[in-house]
Amino acid sequence: MHGVGEATAAITIVNALPTGIGAAVGIGLRTRVEVTLVRSGSGRRSEPTVRPADSSTPLVLVALATSVGRLAPDGVAAAGLTVRTDIPSGVGLKSSSAVTSAIVLAVANAVGRTLSPTDIARSSAEIGRATGVSATGAFDDALAGLVGGVVLTDNRQDRLLHAFGVDPGLAVALWIPPGTHPPAPDARTRFTPEPPRARAAVEAARAERPWEAMELNSALVEEAMGYSYRGLRERLRGRGAVGSGASGLGPAFAAVGPRERIGELLAELPASPGRRCSVDFSSNGAAGGLP
């Protein structure tokens, strides 16, 4: 049995750590997972194989075991997994949500099961919490990486609150400095619960003003994580950015602007250290639209 699953990266509109409500938007960096399953005949089971070897992380192994256990009740004797990804890990671009969602989708595809994007994202969130990769489960990140557009979710209940599209004339300039962020559960104490600016960011996203929400959210993340992005955000605004800020817990930084001005935004981003690139928003991911 063979199956394929894909999910995309996402950038943060509202970080869910302060309020439990998060918002994210999918972007065109992808993770693709191929899985091969062999049904159990003799009762013997072998350890799964994962390629490349450095993709054999606890998150990937738990996601594979959980998905096989739920979706292939007749038993699987062997499983092979291949991961290909454009998404850098540990920088705030939702690599963990993307690979977990892609694994769930690939296993479902292999056994002939059809799951909705919300079901896949809920499984991804549950696995993220179980493995300690995510403090909230990042249901918003997983769902955005499956359906594209902006999603606003209650991560305490893994429930979609609102979803809407992005102006097709906009694109994203990314700056990815070196280094990674600490695990989300470890960083949670850096955020004050329910600060007024966090609630304001949630309401801006709910009112379909995502770039305003992005700026409000970034100010909070910068304070909590010690990033000095305020001056950069002001300069980018002068270059035509409609919104910019830290994604997730950083250090990745995203600037959104008209497609024809992305070159100007890239030029304003720090040339070093790290790397700069432009990406499009994902109109929809491999799982199709909601629900």
Secondary structure, DSSP 8 states (H G I E B T S, - for coil): -EEEEEEEEEEEEE-STTTSEEEEEEEEEEEEEEEEEEE-SSS-----EEESGGG--HHHHHHHHHHHHHH-TT-EEEEEEEEEE---SSSSS-HHHHHHHHHHHHHHHHTT----HHHHHHHHHHHHHHHTS-SS--HHHHHHHHH-SEEEEETTTTEEEEEE---TTEEEEEEE-SS----HHHHGGGS-SS-HHHHHHHHHHHTT-HHHHHHHHHHHHHHHHT---HHHHHHHHHTT-SEEEE-TTSS-EEEEEEGGGHHHHHHHS--SSSEEEEE-B-S--TT-S--
